[in-house]
């Protein structure tokens, strides 16, 4: 037989053996198979040698070889012994009295129980030596070897297939869970700080959301959160958050809209994003709120920030009323300030000035030409300071008991001299009965007011009397207190007349 014919015959045998093994897996149980390795080896040896000789001779067909092999296997089942002297008994060849179901003494015949084996009746297999194992392997027919290999491969495939199926099922479950999460809306929370805002009575905060979800779809929408930053639901993905407009508080408060934009990633339900996205709202002066700000806030309140369009309209009206009231109040304040400024503004033929705000309403004035006297209201005999314009080169002498408290050059050839009593020094002396050049004596409330006006409320009468000056008086220290204050609040306002 040539090499090509032998190769085809081996391939046919291998294919047939694999097919038989795979076809019989479902109907062969473990306790139905018993191999007599030594018996098979003995009977297979002649067959193997004959087959080898026949194949070399080339005059035996594959069908005949297969028939001879089956006959040999049948004869091998009847051989009593193997070459090694071991005894291996097939379950089918046991005598009737050694059957799997036997009668136990005193119990009669027990019912037949399938797959029950009396272990004492089955000889334990011996372990072959290395030489015997090699001989058995060499003597085993190619068909039986192929059958055994195919069986092992089939079992491995079945076991491997079961493991792969379990792993694949787990992977599919995980993928299904991920896919389900990717299509589940996740609630997230952001940080919000808006003083006085209660979204149960006002409108919610409109948050502009843009980005891409886990499906790769673009997202651009407006969502609303309460004063705690709750209310946003999104699919997992990456987003940019910003504030679309101001909410409206129940009292009509409009907030300054934060201009910040923050990047966030939504991964799970209940995620707190306040560490990455926090928006702080400031309350501007109500009179500075514009119609555009109110209209934008009302638009978003109507679209979803308020419970209804009617509620949004009420909030818009509250915001408008609050702004208008603030504007009116500011206007009134400005008008009053203008009137006050006019009242505080004084002018002579050579210079002009403004009565200090701290003195306004507490003092009055009289003037004569370029001389202006500022005195305690309703008491012309108690001047605080007298201003006199003197031509440069001329001398100025204050009235008896007065002290020069400061000077201002007008730049037009004149200098204004400010003079008057040093009340932080005079008042404590006169109150305590001292008579060194007192202008007059004063009631206590008048004394206190004079000290406060000439020192700008920086010191009380008690401090002047007990700590700074004392009842024995200190003219220099008292004078410095008054001159320093007048130099700050009065003298800078003295300007030459236009």
HELIX and SHEET records of a PDB file:
HELIX    1   1 UNK A    3  UNK A   24  1                                  22    
HELIX    2   2 UNK A   30  UNK A   32  5                                   3    
HELIX    3   3 UNK A   37  UNK A   57  1                                  21    
HELIX    4   4 UNK A   62  UNK A   76  1                                  15    
HELIX    5   5 UNK A   91  UNK A   93  5                                   3    
HELIX    6   6 UNK A   96  UNK A   98  5                                   3    
HELIX    7   7 UNK A  119  UNK A  121  5                                   3    
HELIX    8   8 UNK A  130  UNK A  139  1                                  10    
HELIX    9   9 UNK A  142  UNK A  182  1                                  41    
HELIX   10  10 UNK A  286  UNK A  288  5                                   3    
HELIX   11  11 UNK A  291  UNK A  300  1                                  10    
HELIX   12  12 UNK A  301  UNK A  305  3                                   5    
HELIX   13  13 UNK A  309  UNK A  344  1                                  36    
HELIX   14  14 UNK A  423  UNK A  431  1                                   9    
HELIX   15  15 UNK A  444  UNK A  455  1                                  12    
HELIX   16  16 UNK A  461  UNK A  463  1                                   3    
HELIX   17  17 UNK A  464  UNK A  468  3                                   5    
HELIX   18  18 UNK A  475  UNK A  489  1                                  15    
HELIX   19  19 UNK A  491  UNK A  493  5                                   3    
SHEET    1   A 3 UNK A 230  UNK A 234  0                                        
SHEET    2   A 3 UNK A 186  UNK A 189 -1                                        
SHEET    3   A 3 UNK A 271  UNK A 272  1                                        
SHEET    1   B 3 UNK A 191  UNK A 194  0                                        
SHEET    2   B 3 UNK A 278  UNK A 283  1                                        
SHEET    3   B 3 UNK A 255  UNK A 256 -1                                        
SHEET    1   C 4 UNK A 218  UNK A 225  0                                        
SHEET    2   C 4 UNK A 205  UNK A 213 -1                                        
SHEET    3   C 4 UNK A 237  UNK A 243 -1                                        
SHEET    4   C 4 UNK A 262  UNK A 266 -1                                        
SHEET    1   D 3 UNK A 345  UNK A 347  0                                        
SHEET    2   D 3 UNK A 351  UNK A 354 -1                                        
SHEET    3   D 3 UNK A 495  UNK A 496 -1                                        
SHEET    1   E 5 UNK A 363  UNK A 368  0                                        
SHEET    2   E 5 UNK A 371  UNK A 376 -1                                        
SHEET    3   E 5 UNK A 383  UNK A 391 -1                                        
SHEET    4   E 5 UNK A 414  UNK A 420 -1                                        
SHEET    5   E 5 UNK A 403  UNK A 409 -1                                        
END                                                                             
